[in-house]
């Protein structure tokens, strides 16, 4: 293999999708004719390109505005950056490990001598530990904070899943064996019904923790209810109406902003 082989190989995808200039396509084709590995790879890329071209969603406009898409992508990037990075494993050098073993041996000898010594005839009774009122109050406050944090995390996850469903239903594929303007939303409708049940349980147990997100969650609930009521094969104009309503309210962008707020420590 030569350097030119890798150069031509990097253009196989463009060749398969007919994206090369005629002269460059001819040059790459000549290489492919003499290279068995490139021939095999081109066959797979050509099949993939044909499958993508035959997709019903090809050429269809995005189900959300470019601003909403940008906000959603940036929000996912920020969430990924906010995840804690595991600390590197700490390894002792051989010399420090040897010193550690010596220290363990010395301490073990001291403890052995201490506990092998005869016990005094009488010992003072050890008073049992009794939790004070302050300790109990601190524990209650700690568990309350933990519960609120978990509730906010569950709400953020619910909004993210609801957002995915609202985007998916807007880009639903054509419904087979049905009129041309029908789309298959059976999966999205079923998932919407499941999310609505989760939302009811989430709100009932929040005890005021989600007041700041209440407005957006109500808007999301209304959209999910519309999706949940759609038949398996529904008219595309009904799906487009839902997409227009979301775009008009900037709902997807609101979901991102509220989810970020809920996920913040």
Secondary structure by P-SEA (a helix, b strand, c coil): ccaaaaaaaaaaaaaaaccccaaaaaaaaaaaaacaaaaaaaaaaaaaaaaaaacccccccccccaaaaaaaaaaaaaaaaaccccccbbbbcaaaaaaaaaaaaaaaaaaaaaaaccccccccccccccccaaaaaaaaaaaaaaaaaaaaaaaaaaaaaaaaaaaaaaacccccccccccccaaaaaaaaaaaaaaaaaaaaacccccccaaaaaaaaaaaaaaaaaccccccaaaaaaaaaaaaaaaaaaaaaaaaaaaacc
